[in-house]
Amino acid sequence: MTSSRQVRTGWRQAVGAGAVAMMACSLVAVSSGCRAMGGLMGSKDAQVRSGTVWNVPAPEIPPPAPEKRTAYVSVRNISDADTIELRDEVREAIQAAGYTLVADPTQANFRLRATIRYFGENEAADEGRALANRLGSVGGAATGVAAGVGTAHLARAAGANRSLTTGVGIGAGLATASLASTAMSNRMKVREWNLIVDLVLEEKLDKPIKFTVASDRSVTSRAHTGAHTGRAGVDGQTTGGSAHDRTRTSAAMERESDYFPHGVRLTAWARQIGMREHEALPVLKTRIRNVLPRIMPE
């Protein structure tokens, strides 16, 4: 039978271990120590959690004939995260879907344009949903087709991008632990990082059709004090006072082409206690590479 003295001793040891972990987290500022403490406290975010959200889903396209499984890929980055590069991940994903990459866009049956729109921390920790919504429509994607066009999947794809556009804007041990808790709070904070990519998948048609193309441009300026973590045309997060000015211009144009542009938006998110940018980026890039083959018709 366990004596009361043994119980008290065990309790003091547990409290001491917790205090040591908290002190290590706050004074040494080692993220692994904070996560270990989070594990002791039962936090599900002590380990890396990640996923993807199709803010605008991939189009429904009939499977192409084997000889038509050719694709041209281009990647650009319009976020202010200059060091991010996804070209290899996107190319590998399309090849993994069973497509042959070609160097001449006029010889491809599918042309994929990938644009990195945003990379940064998301204090809302909502898997990037609000940030993606505030980005507006997928630029260059069709939002409508001319009257009389009877291809059902073209109409569905145009409707998906138009829907996104209209939705925009939506003891000693205890004493030590108490002293350390304030300094530790930022280290114990669950931090979520988002990578948002706009994709335009152009499908080659038998004959040209007329359609409406979306264009969306956003400019945001902010004077603030404190930390700013938002990037690339969306409202960021700040600590302290701020003054915010935002300008958005949206337009549409008519176009005729034998390549129909389907718009897709994909958000990758990663979340963990004390997660840093350099820890989040490899996780996000892996997520993008793993799910991107789904954009291509099988």
Short mmCIF file of the C-alpha atoms (twelve columns), coordinates in Angstrom:
data_MODEL
# 
_entry.id   MODEL 
# 
loop_
_atom_site.group_PDB 
_atom_site.id 
_atom_site.type_symbol 
_atom_site.label_atom_id 
_atom_site.label_alt_id 
_atom_site.label_comp_id 
_atom_site.label_asym_id 
_atom_site.label_seq_id 
_atom_site.Cartn_x 
_atom_site.Cartn_y 
_atom_site.Cartn_z 
_atom_site.pdbx_PDB_model_num 
ATOM 1   C CA . MET A 1   0.000   0.000  0.000   1 
ATOM 2   C CA . THR A 2   1.286   3.458  -0.897  1 
ATOM 3   C CA . SER A 3   1.757   5.698  2.128   1 
ATOM 4   C CA . SER A 4   0.615   9.316  2.241   1 
ATOM 5   C CA . ARG A 5   4.248   10.354 2.588   1 
ATOM 6   C CA . GLN A 6   5.108   8.590  -0.672  1 
ATOM 7   C CA . VAL A 7   2.194   10.289 -2.396  1 
ATOM 8   C CA . ARG A 8   3.344   13.722 -1.196  1 
ATOM 9   C CA . THR A 9   6.909   12.990 -2.305  1 
ATOM 10  C CA . GLY A 10  5.746   11.902 -5.742  1 
ATOM 11  C CA . TRP A 11  3.599   15.008 -6.081  1 
ATOM 12  C CA . ARG A 12  6.508   17.278 -5.198  1 
ATOM 13  C CA . GLN A 13  8.713   15.513 -7.752  1 
ATOM 14  C CA . ALA A 14  6.083   15.971 -10.466 1 
ATOM 15  C CA . VAL A 15  5.692   19.646 -9.627  1 
ATOM 16  C CA . GLY A 16  9.477   20.058 -9.664  1 
ATOM 17  C CA . ALA A 17  9.742   18.371 -13.065 1 
ATOM 18  C CA . GLY A 18  7.027   20.627 -14.444 1 
ATOM 19  C CA . ALA A 19  8.766   23.709 -13.077 1 
ATOM 20  C CA . VAL A 20  12.089  22.659 -14.605 1 
ATOM 21  C CA . ALA A 21  10.448  22.131 -17.984 1 
ATOM 22  C CA . MET A 22  8.751   25.516 -17.786 1 
ATOM 23  C CA . MET A 23  11.980  27.249 -16.797 1 
ATOM 24  C CA . ALA A 24  13.823  25.537 -19.640 1 
ATOM 25  C CA . CYS A 25  11.117  26.680 -22.033 1 
ATOM 26  C CA . SER A 26  11.138  30.300 -20.931 1 
ATOM 27  C CA . LEU A 27  14.769  30.909 -19.981 1 
ATOM 28  C CA . VAL A 28  16.549  28.749 -22.523 1 
ATOM 29  C CA . ALA A 29  13.850  29.383 -25.166 1 
ATOM 30  C CA . VAL A 30  14.156  25.951 -26.739 1 
ATOM 31  C CA . SER A 31  11.012  25.042 -28.669 1 
ATOM 32  C CA . SER A 32  11.448  21.332 -28.034 1 
ATOM 33  C CA . GLY A 33  11.310  21.984 -24.288 1 
ATOM 34  C CA . CYS A 34  8.042   23.887 -24.682 1 
ATOM 35  C CA . ARG A 35  6.569   21.101 -26.768 1 
ATOM 36  C CA . ALA A 36  7.636   18.549 -24.174 1 
ATOM 37  C CA . MET A 37  5.821   20.602 -21.574 1 
ATOM 38  C CA . GLY A 38  2.819   20.798 -23.886 1 
ATOM 39  C CA . GLY A 39  2.877   17.024 -24.121 1 
ATOM 40  C CA . LEU A 40  2.852   16.737 -20.336 1 
ATOM 41  C CA . MET A 41  -0.161  19.046 -20.274 1 
ATOM 42  C CA . GLY A 42  -1.968  16.934 -22.867 1 
ATOM 43  C CA . SER A 43  -1.836  19.444 -25.716 1 
ATOM 44  C CA . LYS A 44  -2.648  17.915 -29.098 1 
ATOM 45  C CA . ASP A 45  -0.414  20.571 -30.677 1 
ATOM 46  C CA . ALA A 46  2.747   19.362 -28.954 1 
ATOM 47  C CA . GLN A 47  3.312   17.426 -32.193 1 
ATOM 48  C CA . VAL A 48  3.112   18.858 -35.702 1 
ATOM 49  C CA . ARG A 49  -0.384  18.922 -37.171 1 
ATOM 50  C CA . SER A 50  -0.924  19.789 -40.828 1 
ATOM 51  C CA . GLY A 51  -3.392  19.522 -43.658 1 
ATOM 52  C CA . THR A 52  -4.749  21.078 -46.843 1 
ATOM 53  C CA . VAL A 53  -7.940  22.896 -47.767 1 
ATOM 54  C CA . TRP A 54  -9.316  23.153 -51.305 1 
ATOM 55  C CA . ASN A 55  -10.795 26.658 -51.061 1 
ATOM 56  C CA . VAL A 56  -11.831 26.309 -54.696 1 
ATOM 57  C CA . PRO A 57  -11.985 22.606 -55.604 1 
ATOM 58  C CA . ALA A 58  -10.287 20.925 -58.515 1 
ATOM 59  C CA . PRO A 59  -12.439 20.757 -61.670 1 
ATOM 60  C CA . GLU A 60  -14.279 17.691 -62.848 1 
ATOM 61  C CA . ILE A 61  -12.617 16.853 -66.157 1 
ATOM 62  C CA . PRO A 62  -13.138 13.602 -68.084 1 
ATOM 63  C CA . PRO A 63  -10.045 11.372 -68.197 1 
ATOM 64  C CA . PRO A 64  -7.953  12.140 -71.282 1 
ATOM 65  C CA . ALA A 65  -6.696  9.570  -73.763 1 
ATOM 66  C CA . PRO A 66  -3.165  8.307  -73.038 1 
ATOM 67  C CA . GLU A 67  -1.659  10.340 -75.878 1 
ATOM 68  C CA . LYS A 68  -3.219  13.501 -74.463 1 
ATOM 69  C CA . ARG A 69  -1.680  13.227 -71.018 1 
ATOM 70  C CA . THR A 70  0.765   16.062 -71.650 1 
ATOM 71  C CA . ALA A 71  1.186   19.144 -69.465 1 
ATOM 72  C CA . TYR A 72  3.056   22.425 -69.382 1 
ATOM 73  C CA . VAL A 73  3.831   23.871 -65.924 1 
ATOM 74  C CA . SER A 74  4.775   27.382 -64.851 1 
ATOM 75  C CA . VAL A 75  5.240   28.646 -61.291 1 
ATOM 76  C CA . ARG A 76  5.578   32.186 -59.962 1 
ATOM 77  C CA . ASN A 77  5.698   33.808 -56.540 1 
ATOM 78  C CA . ILE A 78  3.873   37.101 -55.931 1 
ATOM 79  C CA . SER A 79  4.044   36.897 -52.146 1 
ATOM 80  C CA . ASP A 80  6.694   38.848 -50.264 1 
ATOM 81  C CA . ALA A 81  8.283   35.604 -49.063 1 
ATOM 82  C CA . ASP A 82  11.067  35.817 -51.616 1 
ATOM 83  C CA . THR A 83  12.828  32.627 -50.595 1 
ATOM 84  C CA . ILE A 84  9.897   30.276 -51.300 1 
ATOM 85  C CA . GLU A 85  10.254  28.096 -54.376 1 
ATOM 86  C CA . LEU A 86  7.663   25.479 -55.405 1 
ATOM 87  C CA . ARG A 87  8.684   24.739 -58.980 1 
ATOM 88  C CA . ASP A 88  10.126  21.300 -58.246 1 
ATOM 89  C CA . GLU A 89  7.204   20.285 -56.027 1 
ATOM 90  C CA . VAL A 90  4.632   21.282 -58.659 1 
ATOM 91  C CA . ARG A 91  6.450   19.522 -61.493 1 
ATOM 92  C CA . GLU A 92  6.893   16.368 -59.418 1 
ATOM 93  C CA . ALA A 93  3.206   16.379 -58.509 1 
ATOM 94  C CA . ILE A 94  2.045   16.585 -62.131 1 
ATOM 95  C CA . GLN A 95  4.416   13.818 -63.162 1 
ATOM 96  C CA . ALA A 96  3.146   11.723 -60.247 1 
ATOM 97  C CA . ALA A 97  -0.350  12.068 -61.731 1 
ATOM 98  C CA . GLY A 98  0.894   10.286 -64.850 1 
ATOM 99  C CA . TYR A 99  1.494   13.260 -67.154 1 
ATOM 100 C CA . THR A 100 4.445   14.000 -69.416 1 
ATOM 101 C CA . LEU A 101 5.824   17.516 -69.061 1 
ATOM 102 C CA . VAL A 102 6.508   19.412 -72.284 1 
ATOM 103 C CA . ALA A 103 8.535   22.569 -72.836 1 
ATOM 104 C CA . ASP A 104 6.235   24.071 -75.484 1 
ATOM 105 C CA . PRO A 105 2.910   25.298 -74.045 1 
ATOM 106 C CA . THR A 106 1.239   25.111 -77.462 1 
ATOM 107 C CA . GLN A 107 1.894   21.355 -77.555 1 
ATOM 108 C CA . ALA A 108 0.323   20.611 -74.147 1 
ATOM 109 C CA . ASN A 109 -3.193  19.363 -73.631 1 
ATOM 110 C CA . PHE A 110 -3.136  20.809 -70.112 1 
ATOM 111 C CA . ARG A 111 -1.365  23.939 -68.943 1 
ATOM 112 C CA . LEU A 112 -0.974  24.583 -65.229 1 
ATOM 113 C CA . ARG A 113 -0.085  28.015 -63.856 1 
ATOM 114 C CA . ALA A 114 0.708   28.002 -60.138 1 
ATOM 115 C CA . THR A 115 0.965   31.277 -58.224 1 
ATOM 116 C CA . ILE A 116 2.135   31.521 -54.618 1 
ATOM 117 C CA . ARG A 117 -0.208  34.116 -53.125 1 
ATOM 118 C CA . TYR A 118 0.600   34.000 -49.428 1 
ATOM 119 C CA . PHE A 119 2.997   32.574 -46.888 1 
ATOM 120 C CA . GLY A 120 2.949   33.594 -43.246 1 
ATOM 121 C CA . GLU A 121 1.684   33.017 -39.752 1 
ATOM 122 C CA . ASN A 122 -2.055  32.917 -39.145 1 
ATOM 123 C CA . GLU A 123 -3.038  33.869 -35.605 1 
ATOM 124 C CA . ALA A 124 -6.660  32.902 -36.284 1 
ATOM 125 C CA . ALA A 125 -5.461  29.267 -36.621 1 
ATOM 126 C CA . ASP A 126 -8.438  28.470 -38.870 1 
ATOM 127 C CA . GLU A 127 -6.485  26.483 -41.475 1 
ATOM 128 C CA . GLY A 128 -6.143  29.631 -43.567 1 
ATOM 129 C CA . ARG A 129 -9.818  29.784 -44.527 1 
ATOM 130 C CA . ALA A 130 -10.394 33.469 -43.769 1 
ATOM 131 C CA . LEU A 131 -7.091  34.494 -45.362 1 
ATOM 132 C CA . ALA A 132 -7.883  32.559 -48.535 1 
ATOM 133 C CA . ASN A 133 -11.320 34.096 -48.724 1 
ATOM 134 C CA . ARG A 134 -9.926  37.629 -48.459 1 
ATOM 135 C CA . LEU A 135 -7.664  37.015 -51.454 1 
ATOM 136 C CA . GLY A 136 -10.666 37.266 -53.762 1 
ATOM 137 C CA . SER A 137 -11.040 35.436 -57.048 1 
ATOM 138 C CA . VAL A 138 -8.405  33.334 -58.765 1 
ATOM 139 C CA . GLY A 139 -6.903  35.690 -61.322 1 
ATOM 140 C CA . GLY A 140 -7.002  34.399 -64.880 1 
ATOM 141 C CA . ALA A 141 -9.684  31.791 -64.165 1 
ATOM 142 C CA . ALA A 142 -13.001 31.693 -65.971 1 
ATOM 143 C CA . THR A 143 -16.032 33.041 -64.108 1 
ATOM 144 C CA . GLY A 144 -18.574 32.451 -66.854 1 
ATOM 145 C CA . VAL A 145 -19.035 30.921 -70.280 1 
ATOM 146 C CA . ALA A 146 -20.864 32.229 -73.312 1 
ATOM 147 C CA . ALA A 147 -24.505 31.361 -73.820 1 
ATOM 148 C CA . GLY A 148 -25.029 28.106 -75.629 1 
ATOM 149 C CA . VAL A 149 -21.908 26.373 -74.334 1 
ATOM 150 C CA . GLY A 150 -23.191 22.989 -73.262 1 
ATOM 151 C CA . THR A 151 -20.134 21.488 -71.544 1 
ATOM 152 C CA . ALA A 152 -21.375 20.921 -68.005 1 
ATOM 153 C CA . HIS A 153 -18.023 20.719 -66.237 1 
ATOM 154 C CA . LEU A 154 -16.950 24.061 -67.746 1 
ATOM 155 C CA . ALA A 155 -20.004 25.741 -66.303 1 
ATOM 156 C CA . ARG A 156 -19.430 24.142 -62.872 1 
ATOM 157 C CA . ALA A 157 -15.815 25.281 -62.819 1 
ATOM 158 C CA . ALA A 158 -16.745 28.840 -63.721 1 
ATOM 159 C CA . GLY A 159 -19.393 28.853 -61.017 1 
ATOM 160 C CA . ALA A 160 -16.937 27.726 -58.351 1 
ATOM 161 C CA . ASN A 161 -14.575 30.630 -58.978 1 
ATOM 162 C CA . ARG A 162 -17.455 33.124 -59.181 1 
ATOM 163 C CA . SER A 163 -18.753 31.910 -55.812 1 
ATOM 164 C CA . LEU A 164 -15.396 32.643 -54.212 1 
ATOM 165 C CA . THR A 165 -15.440 36.176 -55.631 1 
ATOM 166 C CA . THR A 166 -18.853 37.012 -54.180 1 
ATOM 167 C CA . GLY A 167 -17.883 35.614 -50.800 1 
ATOM 168 C CA . VAL A 168 -14.898 37.949 -50.235 1 
ATOM 169 C CA . GLY A 169 -14.759 39.846 -47.053 1 
ATOM 170 C CA . ILE A 170 -16.167 37.135 -45.101 1 
ATOM 171 C CA . GLY A 171 5.671   25.498 -2.959  1 
ATOM 172 C CA . ALA A 172 9.196   26.454 -4.246  1 
ATOM 173 C CA . GLY A 173 8.337   24.514 -7.351  1 
ATOM 174 C CA . LEU A 174 4.978   26.245 -7.679  1 
ATOM 175 C CA . ALA A 175 6.530   29.673 -7.063  1 
ATOM 176 C CA . THR A 176 9.178   29.056 -9.722  1 
ATOM 177 C CA . ALA A 177 6.533   27.937 -12.196 1 
ATOM 178 C CA . SER A 178 4.491   31.057 -11.511 1 
ATOM 179 C CA . LEU A 179 7.474   33.336 -12.149 1 
ATOM 180 C CA . ALA A 180 8.275   31.533 -15.373 1 
ATOM 181 C CA . SER A 181 4.745   31.402 -16.740 1 
ATOM 182 C CA . THR A 182 4.641   34.944 -18.177 1 
ATOM 183 C CA . ALA A 183 7.963   34.616 -19.976 1 
ATOM 184 C CA . MET A 184 6.897   31.184 -21.209 1 
ATOM 185 C CA . SER A 185 3.549   32.216 -22.695 1 
ATOM 186 C CA . ASN A 186 4.856   33.050 -26.168 1 
ATOM 187 C CA . ARG A 187 6.916   29.855 -26.295 1 
ATOM 188 C CA . MET A 188 3.873   27.771 -25.364 1 
ATOM 189 C CA . LYS A 189 1.689   29.498 -27.961 1 
ATOM 190 C CA . VAL A 190 0.284   27.344 -30.734 1 
ATOM 191 C CA . ARG A 191 1.474   28.887 -34.001 1 
ATOM 192 C CA . GLU A 192 -0.118  28.139 -37.357 1 
ATOM 193 C CA . TRP A 193 1.508   28.828 -40.715 1 
ATOM 194 C CA . ASN A 194 -0.289  28.970 -44.068 1 
ATOM 195 C CA . LEU A 195 0.850   28.590 -47.668 1 
ATOM 196 C CA . ILE A 196 -1.828  29.598 -50.192 1 
ATOM 197 C CA . VAL A 197 -1.404  28.749 -53.871 1 
ATOM 198 C CA . ASP A 198 -3.667  29.816 -56.747 1 
ATOM 199 C CA . LEU A 199 -3.784  27.416 -59.672 1 
ATOM 200 C CA . VAL A 200 -5.154  27.910 -63.167 1 
ATOM 201 C CA . LEU A 201 -5.512  24.632 -65.050 1 
ATOM 202 C CA . GLU A 202 -6.099  25.250 -68.747 1 
ATOM 203 C CA . GLU A 203 -7.840  22.413 -70.535 1 
ATOM 204 C CA . LYS A 204 -7.441  22.178 -74.313 1 
ATOM 205 C CA . LEU A 205 -10.766 22.011 -76.152 1 
ATOM 206 C CA . ASP A 206 -11.698 20.789 -79.610 1 
ATOM 207 C CA . LYS A 207 -12.680 24.300 -80.678 1 
ATOM 208 C CA . PRO A 208 -12.445 27.826 -79.224 1 
ATOM 209 C CA . ILE A 209 -15.171 29.133 -76.920 1 
ATOM 210 C CA . LYS A 210 -15.909 32.523 -75.365 1 
ATOM 211 C CA . PHE A 211 -15.717 32.986 -71.605 1 
ATOM 212 C CA . THR A 212 -15.274 35.641 -68.918 1 
ATOM 213 C CA . VAL A 213 -11.963 35.812 -67.065 1 
ATOM 214 C CA . ALA A 214 -11.563 37.093 -63.500 1 
ATOM 215 C CA . SER A 215 -8.972  39.621 -62.457 1 
ATOM 216 C CA . ASP A 216 -8.390  40.540 -58.829 1 
ATOM 217 C CA . ARG A 217 -5.720  42.846 -57.419 1 
ATOM 218 C CA . SER A 218 -5.267  43.894 -53.815 1 
ATOM 219 C CA . VAL A 219 -3.011  46.499 -52.253 1 
ATOM 220 C CA . THR A 220 -2.654  46.799 -48.501 1 
ATOM 221 C CA . SER A 221 -0.665  49.352 -46.531 1 
ATOM 222 C CA . ARG A 222 -0.279  49.428 -42.770 1 
ATOM 223 C CA . ALA A 223 1.481   51.626 -40.239 1 
ATOM 224 C CA . HIS A 224 1.837   49.782 -36.971 1 
ATOM 225 C CA . THR A 225 3.777   49.063 -33.834 1 
ATOM 226 C CA . GLY A 226 4.565   45.549 -32.757 1 
ATOM 227 C CA . ALA A 227 4.949   42.394 -34.852 1 
ATOM 228 C CA . HIS A 228 3.460   41.993 -38.319 1 
ATOM 229 C CA . THR A 229 3.269   38.484 -39.762 1 
ATOM 230 C CA . GLY A 230 0.840   38.679 -42.675 1 
ATOM 231 C CA . ARG A 231 2.168   38.563 -46.223 1 
ATOM 232 C CA . ALA A 232 1.121   39.128 -49.791 1 
ATOM 233 C CA . GLY A 233 -2.018  41.129 -50.213 1 
ATOM 234 C CA . VAL A 234 -4.052  40.020 -47.212 1 
ATOM 235 C CA . ASP A 235 -4.582  41.509 -43.804 1 
ATOM 236 C CA . GLY A 236 -1.790  40.451 -41.486 1 
ATOM 237 C CA . GLN A 237 -1.706  40.111 -37.735 1 
ATOM 238 C CA . THR A 238 -0.298  42.870 -35.563 1 
ATOM 239 C CA . THR A 239 0.478   43.426 -31.916 1 
ATOM 240 C CA . GLY A 240 -0.047  46.990 -30.778 1 
ATOM 241 C CA . GLY A 241 -1.668  49.914 -32.555 1 
ATOM 242 C CA . SER A 242 -2.058  50.115 -36.304 1 
ATOM 243 C CA . ALA A 243 -3.475  52.188 -39.135 1 
ATOM 244 C CA . HIS A 244 -4.766  50.223 -42.102 1 
ATOM 245 C CA . ASP A 245 -5.585  51.209 -45.664 1 
ATOM 246 C CA . ARG A 246 -6.716  48.715 -48.282 1 
ATOM 247 C CA . THR A 247 -7.467  49.055 -51.980 1 
ATOM 248 C CA . ARG A 248 -8.963  46.319 -54.134 1 
ATOM 249 C CA . THR A 249 -9.757  46.436 -57.809 1 
ATOM 250 C CA . SER A 250 -11.676 43.666 -59.508 1 
ATOM 251 C CA . ALA A 251 -12.406 43.387 -63.190 1 
ATOM 252 C CA . ALA A 252 -13.546 40.880 -65.763 1 
ATOM 253 C CA . MET A 253 -12.796 40.552 -69.448 1 
ATOM 254 C CA . GLU A 254 -14.155 38.520 -72.307 1 
ATOM 255 C CA . ARG A 255 -11.827 36.089 -74.004 1 
ATOM 256 C CA . GLU A 256 -11.986 33.454 -76.720 1 
ATOM 257 C CA . SER A 257 -9.597  30.513 -76.679 1 
ATOM 258 C CA . ASP A 258 -9.369  26.798 -77.198 1 
ATOM 259 C CA . TYR A 259 -7.857  26.505 -73.702 1 
ATOM 260 C CA . PHE A 260 -10.432 26.826 -70.933 1 
ATOM 261 C CA . PRO A 261 -8.973  28.126 -67.607 1 
ATOM 262 C CA . HIS A 262 -10.257 26.371 -64.474 1 
ATOM 263 C CA . GLY A 263 -9.491  28.236 -61.242 1 
ATOM 264 C CA . VAL A 264 -8.384  26.378 -58.103 1 
ATOM 265 C CA . ARG A 265 -7.154  27.619 -54.725 1 
ATOM 266 C CA . LEU A 266 -5.221  25.361 -52.364 1 
ATOM 267 C CA . THR A 267 -4.167  26.161 -48.801 1 
ATOM 268 C CA . ALA A 268 -1.638  24.113 -46.845 1 
ATOM 269 C CA . TRP A 269 -1.473  24.663 -43.078 1 
ATOM 270 C CA . ALA A 270 0.854   23.496 -40.315 1 
ATOM 271 C CA . ARG A 271 0.400   24.012 -36.569 1 
ATOM 272 C CA . GLN A 272 2.496   23.298 -33.477 1 
ATOM 273 C CA . ILE A 273 3.486   24.806 -30.149 1 
ATOM 274 C CA . GLY A 274 6.201   27.370 -30.813 1 
ATOM 275 C CA . MET A 275 6.478   26.462 -34.500 1 
ATOM 276 C CA . ARG A 276 8.927   28.622 -36.420 1 
ATOM 277 C CA . GLU A 277 8.934   29.598 -40.070 1 
ATOM 278 C CA . HIS A 278 11.839  27.353 -41.032 1 
ATOM 279 C CA . GLU A 279 10.090  24.407 -39.362 1 
ATOM 280 C CA . ALA A 280 6.743   25.048 -41.034 1 
ATOM 281 C CA . LEU A 281 7.865   25.544 -44.638 1 
ATOM 282 C CA . PRO A 282 9.094   21.978 -45.362 1 
ATOM 283 C CA . VAL A 283 5.847   20.574 -43.941 1 
ATOM 284 C CA . LEU A 284 3.749   22.899 -46.097 1 
ATOM 285 C CA . LYS A 285 5.705   22.151 -49.275 1 
ATOM 286 C CA . THR A 286 5.343   18.413 -48.689 1 
ATOM 287 C CA . ARG A 287 1.585   18.832 -48.249 1 
ATOM 288 C CA . ILE A 288 1.333   20.733 -51.534 1 
ATOM 289 C CA . ARG A 289 3.362   18.118 -53.411 1 
ATOM 290 C CA . ASN A 290 1.306   15.234 -52.005 1 
ATOM 291 C CA . VAL A 291 -2.175  16.574 -52.813 1 
ATOM 292 C CA . LEU A 292 -1.548  18.523 -56.003 1 
ATOM 293 C CA . PRO A 293 -1.798  15.455 -58.313 1 
ATOM 294 C CA . ARG A 294 -5.539  15.475 -57.537 1 
ATOM 295 C CA . ILE A 295 -5.971  18.574 -59.688 1 
ATOM 296 C CA . MET A 296 -5.280  16.551 -62.832 1 
ATOM 297 C CA . PRO A 297 -7.937  14.307 -64.431 1 
ATOM 298 C CA . GLU A 298 -7.141  10.648 -63.831 1 
# 
